[in-house]
Amino acid sequence: MRKLELTAEGVTVWLTIRHATVSDAMRRGMLAAKAAETNYLSDVEQVVAVMVYPRCIACTQGEIEQNGERKTIEELTPLEFCALPYEIGEAWLEAVLEENPGWSLQPLEEQDSEKKD
């Protein structure tokens, strides 16, 4: 389990990232499926909503404060996630992947070749 407190560009997050459970993996899949059925304004938003957002949300508890408003991570939408400062998104995803290496964004073939090297 990892705890992160990050602040950038007026946004603060308090995150607890856990090793994923079966339920978390199912939630990740459900969030990705829902995002895949949604039309986003750009391909980048679509990819983040399908690949990155579900990984980060599914195994994280915490809160975010932005513009004086505080809410739980579960209330964060894919578009709000896309708009997070890069430093927060990058550190969050890195912590998720450290806790859950099987959730890597690399294709499985690349992961297998890295293990052999």
FIDOVEX-145189 format. One record per residue: x, y, z of N, C-alpha, C in turn; residue number from 1. Coordinates in Angstrom, 1 decimal, padded with zeros to 4 digits, always signed. Layout:
nu: X, nv: Y, nw: Z, cau: X, cav: Y, caw: Z, cu: X, cv: Y, cw: Z, pase: NUM
...
END
This chain:
nu: +000.9, nv: -001.2, nw: +000.0, cau: +000.0, cav: +000.0, caw: +000.0, cu: +000.9, cv: +001.2, cw: +000.0, pase: 1
nu: +000.5, nv: +002.2, nw: -000.8, cau: +001.3, cav: +003.4, caw: -000.9, cu: +000.3, cv: +004.6, cw: -000.6, pase: 2
nu: +000.9, nv: +005.6, nw: +000.1, cau: +000.1, cav: +006.8, caw: +000.3, cu: +000.9, cv: +008.0, cw: -000.4, pase: 3
nu: +000.1, nv: +008.8, nw: -001.1, cau: +000.7, cav: +009.9, caw: -001.8, cu: -000.1, cv: +011.2, cw: -001.4, pase: 4
nu: +000.6, nv: +012.3, nw: -001.2, cau: +000.0, cav: +013.6, caw: -001.1, cu: +000.7, cv: +014.4, cw: -002.1, pase: 5
nu: +000.0, nv: +014.9, nw: -003.1, cau: +000.6, cav: +015.7, caw: -004.2, cu: -000.1, cv: +017.0, cw: -004.4, pase: 6
nu: +000.6, nv: +018.0, nw: -004.7, cau: +000.0, cav: +019.3, caw: -005.1, cu: +000.7, cv: +019.9, cw: -006.3, pase: 7
nu: -000.1, nv: +020.3, nw: -007.2, cau: +000.5, cav: +021.0, caw: -008.4, cu: -000.6, cv: +021.8, cw: -009.0, pase: 8
nu: -000.2, nv: +023.0, nw: -009.4, cau: -001.2, cav: +023.9, caw: -010.1, cu: -002.5, cv: +024.1, cw: -009.4, pase: 9
nu: -002.4, nv: +024.2, nw: -008.1, cau: -003.6, cav: +024.5, caw: -007.3, cu: -004.5, cv: +023.3, cw: -007.0, pase: 10
nu: -004.0, nv: +022.1, nw: -007.4, cau: -004.8, cav: +020.8, caw: -007.2, cu: -004.0, cv: +020.0, cw: -006.2, pase: 11
nu: -004.7, nv: +019.5, nw: -005.2, cau: -004.1, cav: +018.6, caw: -004.2, cu: -004.8, cv: +017.3, cw: -004.1, pase: 12
nu: -004.1, nv: +016.2, nw: -004.1, cau: -004.7, cav: +014.9, caw: -003.9, cu: -004.1, cv: +014.2, cw: -002.8, pase: 13
nu: -004.9, nv: +013.4, nw: -002.1, cau: -004.5, cav: +012.6, caw: -001.0, cu: -004.9, cv: +011.2, cw: -001.4, pase: 14
nu: -004.0, nv: +010.3, nw: -001.7, cau: -004.3, cav: +009.0, caw: -002.3, cu: -003.7, cv: +007.9, cw: -001.5, pase: 15
nu: -004.5, nv: +006.8, nw: -001.4, cau: -004.0, cav: +005.5, caw: -000.9, cu: -004.2, cv: +004.5, cw: -002.0, pase: 16
nu: -003.1, nv: +004.0, nw: -002.4, cau: -003.1, cav: +003.0, caw: -003.6, cu: -002.8, cv: +001.6, cw: -003.0, pase: 17
nu: -003.6, nv: +000.7, nw: -003.3, cau: -003.5, cav: -000.7, caw: -002.8, cu: -003.2, cv: -001.7, cw: -003.9, pase: 18
nu: -002.6, nv: -002.8, nw: -003.5, cau: -002.5, cav: -003.9, caw: -004.4, cu: -003.9, cv: -004.3, cw: -004.8, pase: 19
nu: -004.2, nv: -004.5, nw: -006.0, cau: -005.5, cav: -004.8, caw: -006.5, cu: -006.1, cv: -006.1, cw: -006.0, pase: 20
nu: -007.4, nv: -006.0, nw: -005.8, cau: -008.2, cav: -007.2, caw: -005.5, cu: -008.9, cv: -007.7, cw: -006.7, pase: 21
nu: -009.6, nv: -008.8, nw: -006.7, cau: -010.4, cav: -009.3, caw: -007.8, cu: -011.4, cv: -008.2, cw: -008.1, pase: 22
nu: -012.0, nv: -007.7, nw: -007.1, cau: -013.1, cav: -006.7, caw: -007.3, cu: -012.5, cv: -005.4, cw: -008.0, pase: 23
nu: -011.3, nv: -005.0, nw: -007.6, cau: -010.6, cav: -003.9, caw: -008.3, cu: -010.4, cv: -004.2, cw: -009.7, pase: 24
nu: -010.0, nv: -005.4, nw: -010.1, cau: -009.7, cav: -005.8, caw: -011.5, cu: -011.0, cv: -005.7, cw: -012.3, pase: 25
nu: -012.1, nv: -006.2, nw: -011.7, cau: -013.4, cav: -006.1, caw: -012.3, cu: -013.8, cv: -004.7, cw: -012.5, pase: 26
nu: -013.6, nv: -003.9, nw: -011.5, cau: -014.0, cav: -002.4, caw: -011.6, cu: -013.2, cv: -001.8, cw: -012.7, pase: 27
nu: -011.9, nv: -002.1, nw: -012.8, cau: -011.1, cav: -001.5, caw: -013.9, cu: -011.6, cv: -001.9, cw: -015.2, pase: 28
nu: -012.0, nv: -003.1, nw: -015.4, cau: -012.6, cav: -003.6, caw: -016.7, cu: -013.9, cv: -002.9, cw: -017.0, pase: 29
nu: -014.8, nv: -002.7, nw: -016.0, cau: -016.0, cav: -002.0, caw: -016.2, cu: -015.8, cv: -000.6, cw: -016.5, pase: 30
nu: -014.9, nv: +000.1, nw: -015.9, cau: -014.6, cav: +001.5, caw: -016.2, cu: -014.1, cv: +001.7, cw: -017.6, pase: 31
nu: -013.2, nv: +000.8, nw: -018.0, cau: -012.6, cav: +000.8, caw: -019.3, cu: -013.7, cv: +000.6, cw: -020.4, pase: 32
nu: -014.6, nv: -000.4, nw: -020.1, cau: -015.7, cav: -000.7, caw: -021.1, cu: -016.6, cv: +000.5, cw: -021.2, pase: 33
nu: -016.9, nv: +001.1, nw: -020.1, cau: -017.8, cav: +002.3, caw: -020.2, cu: -017.2, cv: +003.4, cw: -020.9, pase: 34
nu: -015.9, nv: +003.6, nw: -020.7, cau: -015.1, cav: +004.7, caw: -021.4, cu: -015.0, cv: +004.4, cw: -022.9, pase: 35
nu: -014.9, nv: +003.1, nw: -023.3, cau: -014.8, cav: +002.8, caw: -024.7, cu: -016.1, cv: +003.0, cw: -025.4, pase: 36
nu: -017.2, nv: +003.0, nw: -024.7, cau: -018.5, cav: +003.3, caw: -025.4, cu: -018.9, cv: +004.8, cw: -025.4, pase: 37
nu: -018.0, nv: +005.6, nw: -024.8, cau: -018.3, cav: +007.1, caw: -024.7, cu: -017.5, cv: +007.8, cw: -025.8, pase: 38
nu: -018.1, nv: +008.8, nw: -026.4, cau: -017.5, cav: +009.6, caw: -027.4, cu: -016.8, cv: +010.8, cw: -026.7, pase: 39
nu: -015.5, nv: +010.9, nw: -026.8, cau: -014.7, cav: +012.0, caw: -026.3, cu: -014.3, cv: +012.9, cw: -027.4, pase: 40
nu: -013.9, nv: +014.1, nw: -027.1, cau: -013.6, cav: +015.1, caw: -028.1, cu: -012.3, cv: +014.8, cw: -028.8, pase: 41
nu: -011.4, nv: +014.1, nw: -028.2, cau: -010.1, cav: +013.8, caw: -028.8, cu: -009.7, cv: +012.3, cw: -028.6, pase: 42
nu: -008.9, nv: +011.8, nw: -029.4, cau: -008.3, cav: +010.5, caw: -029.3, cu: -007.6, cv: +010.4, cw: -028.0, pase: 43
nu: -006.8, nv: +011.4, nw: -027.6, cau: -006.1, cav: +011.4, caw: -026.4, cu: -007.0, cv: +011.2, cw: -025.2, pase: 44
nu: -008.1, nv: +011.9, nw: -025.1, cau: -009.0, cav: +011.8, caw: -024.0, cu: -009.6, cv: +010.4, cw: -024.0, pase: 45
nu: -009.9, nv: +009.8, nw: -025.1, cau: -010.4, cav: +008.4, caw: -025.2, cu: -009.4, cv: +007.4, cw: -024.7, pase: 46
nu: -008.1, nv: +007.6, nw: -025.1, cau: -007.1, cav: +006.6, caw: -024.6, cu: -006.9, cv: +006.7, cw: -023.1, pase: 47
nu: -006.8, nv: +007.9, nw: -022.6, cau: -006.6, cav: +008.1, caw: -021.2, cu: -007.8, cv: +007.5, cw: -020.4, pase: 48
nu: -009.0, nv: +007.8, nw: -020.9, cau: -010.3, cav: +007.3, caw: -020.3, cu: -010.4, cv: +005.8, cw: -020.3, pase: 49
nu: -009.8, nv: +005.2, nw: -021.3, cau: -009.9, cav: +003.7, caw: -021.4, cu: -008.8, cv: +003.0, cw: -020.7, pase: 50
nu: -007.5, nv: +003.6, nw: -020.8, cau: -006.4, cav: +002.9, caw: -020.4, cu: -005.8, cv: +003.3, cw: -019.0, pase: 51
nu: -005.8, nv: +004.6, nw: -018.8, cau: -005.1, cav: +005.1, caw: -017.6, cu: -006.1, cv: +005.4, cw: -016.4, pase: 52
nu: -007.1, nv: +006.1, nw: -016.7, cau: -008.1, cav: +006.4, caw: -015.7, cu: -008.6, cv: +005.1, cw: -014.9, pase: 53
nu: -009.0, nv: +004.0, nw: -015.6, cau: -009.5, cav: +002.9, caw: -014.9, cu: -008.5, cv: +002.2, cw: -014.0, pase: 54
nu: -007.2, nv: +002.2, nw: -014.4, cau: -006.1, cav: +001.7, caw: -013.6, cu: -006.0, cv: +002.5, cw: -012.3, pase: 55
nu: -006.0, nv: +003.8, nw: -012.4, cau: -005.8, cav: +004.7, caw: -011.3, cu: -006.9, cv: +004.7, cw: -010.3, pase: 56
nu: -008.1, nv: +004.7, nw: -010.8, cau: -009.3, cav: +004.8, caw: -010.0, cu: -009.6, cv: +003.5, cw: -009.3, pase: 57
nu: -009.5, nv: +002.4, nw: -010.0, cau: -009.9, cav: +001.1, caw: -009.5, cu: -009.3, cv: +000.6, cw: -008.2, pase: 58
nu: -008.0, nv: +001.0, nw: -007.9, cau: -007.3, cav: +000.6, caw: -006.7, cu: -006.9, cv: +001.7, cw: -005.8, pase: 59
nu: -007.6, nv: +002.8, nw: -005.9, cau: -007.2, cav: +004.0, caw: -005.1, cu: -008.4, cv: +004.5, cw: -004.3, pase: 60
nu: -008.1, nv: +004.9, nw: -003.1, cau: -009.1, cav: +005.7, caw: -002.3, cu: -008.4, cv: +007.0, cw: -002.0, pase: 61
nu: -009.2, nv: +008.0, nw: -001.8, cau: -008.7, cav: +009.3, caw: -001.4, cu: -009.6, cv: +010.4, cw: -001.8, pase: 62
nu: -009.0, nv: +011.6, nw: -001.8, cau: -009.7, cav: +012.8, caw: -002.0, cu: -008.9, cv: +013.8, cw: -002.9, pase: 63
nu: -009.6, nv: +014.7, nw: -003.6, cau: -009.0, cav: +015.7, caw: -004.4, cu: -009.6, cv: +017.0, cw: -004.0, pase: 64
nu: -008.7, nv: +018.0, nw: -004.0, cau: -009.2, cav: +019.4, caw: -003.8, cu: -008.8, cv: +020.3, cw: -004.9, pase: 65
nu: -009.7, nv: +020.9, nw: -005.5, cau: -009.5, cav: +021.8, caw: -006.7, cu: -010.4, cv: +022.9, cw: -006.7, pase: 66
nu: -009.9, nv: +024.1, nw: -006.8, cau: -010.7, cav: +025.3, caw: -006.8, cu: -011.5, cv: +025.5, cw: -005.5, pase: 67
nu: -011.0, nv: +025.1, nw: -004.4, cau: -011.6, cav: +025.1, caw: -003.1, cu: -012.7, cv: +024.1, cw: -002.9, pase: 68
nu: -012.9, nv: +023.2, nw: -003.9, cau: -013.9, cav: +022.1, caw: -003.8, cu: -013.2, cv: +020.8, cw: -003.5, pase: 69
nu: -013.7, nv: +020.1, nw: -002.5, cau: -013.1, cav: +018.8, caw: -002.2, cu: -014.1, cv: +017.7, cw: -002.4, pase: 70
nu: -013.6, nv: +016.6, nw: -003.1, cau: -014.5, cav: +015.4, caw: -003.3, cu: -013.6, cv: +014.2, cw: -003.3, pase: 71
nu: -014.3, nv: +013.0, nw: -003.3, cau: -013.6, cav: +011.7, caw: -003.3, cu: -013.1, cv: +011.4, cw: -004.7, pase: 72
nu: -012.1, nv: +010.6, nw: -004.7, cau: -011.5, cav: +010.1, caw: -006.0, cu: -012.6, cv: +009.4, cw: -006.8, pase: 73
nu: -013.5, nv: +008.7, nw: -006.2, cau: -014.5, cav: +008.0, caw: -006.9, cu: -015.4, cv: +008.9, cw: -007.7, pase: 74
nu: -015.5, nv: +010.2, nw: -007.3, cau: -016.3, cav: +011.2, caw: -008.0, cu: -015.6, cv: +011.8, cw: -009.2, pase: 75
nu: -014.4, nv: +011.5, nw: -009.3, cau: -013.6, cav: +012.1, caw: -010.4, cu: -013.9, cv: +011.5, cw: -011.7, pase: 76
nu: -014.3, nv: +012.3, nw: -012.7, cau: -014.7, cav: +011.8, caw: -014.0, cu: -013.5, cv: +011.6, cw: -014.9, pase: 77
nu: -013.6, nv: +010.8, nw: -015.9, cau: -012.5, cav: +010.7, caw: -016.9, cu: -012.0, cv: +012.0, cw: -017.4, pase: 78
nu: -012.9, nv: +012.9, nw: -017.7, cau: -012.4, cav: +014.2, caw: -018.3, cu: -011.7, cv: +015.0, cw: -017.2, pase: 79
nu: -012.2, nv: +015.0, nw: -016.0, cau: -011.5, cav: +015.7, caw: -014.9, cu: -010.1, cv: +015.0, cw: -014.7, pase: 80
nu: -010.0, nv: +013.7, nw: -014.8, cau: -008.7, cav: +013.0, caw: -014.6, cu: -007.8, cv: +013.5, cw: -015.7, pase: 81
nu: -008.3, nv: +013.6, nw: -017.0, cau: -007.5, cav: +014.1, caw: -018.1, cu: -006.9, cv: +015.5, cw: -017.9, pase: 82
nu: -007.7, nv: +016.3, nw: -017.1, cau: -007.3, cav: +017.7, caw: -016.9, cu: -006.4, cv: +017.9, cw: -015.7, pase: 83
nu: -006.1, nv: +016.8, nw: -015.0, cau: -005.2, cav: +016.9, caw: -013.8, cu: -003.8, cv: +017.4, cw: -014.3, pase: 84
nu: -003.1, nv: +018.1, nw: -013.4, cau: -001.7, cav: +018.4, caw: -013.8, cu: -000.9, cv: +017.2, cw: -014.0, pase: 85
nu: +000.0, nv: +017.3, nw: -015.0, cau: +000.8, cav: +016.1, caw: -015.4, cu: +001.5, cv: +015.5, cw: -014.2, pase: 86
nu: +002.1, nv: +016.3, nw: -013.3, cau: +002.9, cav: +015.8, caw: -012.2, cu: +002.0, cv: +014.8, cw: -011.3, pase: 87
nu: +000.8, nv: +015.2, nw: -011.2, cau: -000.1, cav: +014.4, caw: -010.4, cu: -000.5, cv: +013.1, cw: -011.1, pase: 88
nu: -000.9, nv: +013.2, nw: -012.3, cau: -001.2, cav: +012.0, caw: -013.1, cu: -000.1, cv: +011.0, cw: -013.2, pase: 89
nu: +001.1, nv: +011.5, nw: -013.5, cau: +002.3, cav: +010.7, caw: -013.7, cu: +002.7, cv: +009.9, cw: -012.4, pase: 90
nu: +002.7, nv: +010.7, nw: -011.3, cau: +003.0, cav: +010.0, caw: -010.0, cu: +002.0, cv: +009.0, cw: -009.6, pase: 91
nu: +000.7, nv: +009.3, nw: -009.8, cau: -000.4, cav: +008.4, caw: -009.5, cu: -000.3, cv: +007.1, cw: -010.3, pase: 92
nu: -000.1, nv: +007.2, nw: -011.6, cau: +000.0, cav: +006.0, caw: -012.4, cu: +001.2, cv: +005.2, cw: -012.0, pase: 93
nu: +002.3, nv: +005.9, nw: -011.8, cau: +003.6, cav: +005.2, caw: -011.4, cu: +003.4, cv: +004.4, cw: -010.1, pase: 94
nu: +002.7, nv: +005.0, nw: -009.1, cau: +002.4, cav: +004.3, caw: -007.9, cu: +001.5, cv: +003.1, cw: -008.1, pase: 95
nu: +000.5, nv: +003.3, nw: -009.0, cau: -000.4, cav: +002.2, caw: -009.3, cu: +000.3, cv: +001.0, cw: -009.9, pase: 96
nu: +001.2, nv: +001.3, nw: -010.9, cau: +001.9, cav: +000.2, caw: -011.5, cu: +003.0, cv: -000.4, cw: -010.7, pase: 97
nu: +003.5, nv: +000.3, nw: -009.7, cau: +004.4, cav: -000.3, caw: -008.7, cu: +003.7, cv: -001.3, cw: -007.8, pase: 98
nu: +002.5, nv: -000.9, nw: -007.4, cau: +001.7, cav: -001.8, caw: -006.6, cu: +001.1, cv: -003.0, cw: -007.4, pase: 99
nu: +000.9, nv: -002.7, nw: -008.7, cau: +000.2, cav: -003.7, caw: -009.5, cu: +000.9, cv: -003.8, cw: -010.9, pase: 100
nu: +002.1, nv: -004.4, nw: -010.9, cau: +002.9, cav: -004.5, caw: -012.1, cu: +002.2, cv: -005.2, cw: -013.2, pase: 101
nu: +001.3, nv: -006.1, nw: -013.0, cau: +000.5, cav: -006.7, caw: -014.0, cu: -000.4, cv: -005.8, cw: -014.8, pase: 102
nu: -000.6, nv: -004.6, nw: -014.3, cau: -001.5, cav: -003.6, caw: -014.9, cu: -000.7, cv: -002.7, cw: -015.8, pase: 103
nu: +000.5, nv: -003.1, nw: -016.2, cau: +001.3, cav: -002.2, caw: -017.1, cu: +000.6, cv: -001.8, cw: -018.3, pase: 104
nu: +001.0, nv: -000.7, nw: -018.9, cau: +000.4, cav: -000.2, caw: -020.1, cu: +001.1, cv: -000.8, cw: -021.3, pase: 105
nu: +002.2, nv: -001.5, nw: -021.1, cau: +003.0, cav: -002.2, caw: -022.2, cu: +002.2, cv: -003.4, cw: -022.7, pase: 106
nu: +002.3, nv: -003.6, nw: -024.0, cau: +001.7, cav: -004.9, caw: -024.5, cu: +002.4, cv: -006.1, cw: -023.8, pase: 107
nu: +001.6, nv: -007.2, nw: -023.7, cau: +002.2, cav: -008.3, caw: -023.0, cu: +003.4, cv: -008.9, cw: -023.6, pase: 108
nu: +003.6, nv: -008.8, nw: -025.0, cau: +004.8, cav: -009.2, caw: -025.7, cu: +006.0, cv: -008.5, cw: -025.2, pase: 109
nu: +005.9, nv: -007.2, nw: -025.0, cau: +007.0, cav: -006.4, caw: -024.5, cu: +007.4, cv: -006.7, cw: -023.1, pase: 110
nu: +006.4, nv: -007.0, nw: -022.3, cau: +006.7, cav: -007.3, caw: -020.9, cu: +007.4, cv: -008.7, cw: -020.9, pase: 111
nu: +007.0, nv: -009.6, nw: -021.7, cau: +007.7, cav: -010.9, caw: -021.7, cu: +009.1, cv: -010.8, cw: -022.2, pase: 112
nu: +009.4, nv: -010.0, nw: -023.2, cau: +010.8, cav: -009.8, caw: -023.7, cu: +011.6, cv: -009.1, cw: -022.7, pase: 113
nu: +011.1, nv: -008.2, nw: -021.9, cau: +011.9, cav: -007.5, caw: -020.9, cu: +012.2, cv: -008.5, cw: -019.8, pase: 114
nu: +011.4, nv: -009.4, nw: -019.4, cau: +011.6, cav: -010.4, caw: -018.4, cu: +012.8, cv: -011.3, cw: -018.8, pase: 115
nu: +012.9, nv: -011.6, nw: -020.1, cau: +013.9, cav: -012.5, caw: -020.7, cu: +015.3, cv: -011.8, cw: -020.7, pase: 116
nu: +015.3, nv: -010.5, nw: -020.8, cau: +016.6, cav: -009.8, caw: -021.0, cu: +017.4, cv: -009.8, cw: -019.7, pase: 117
END
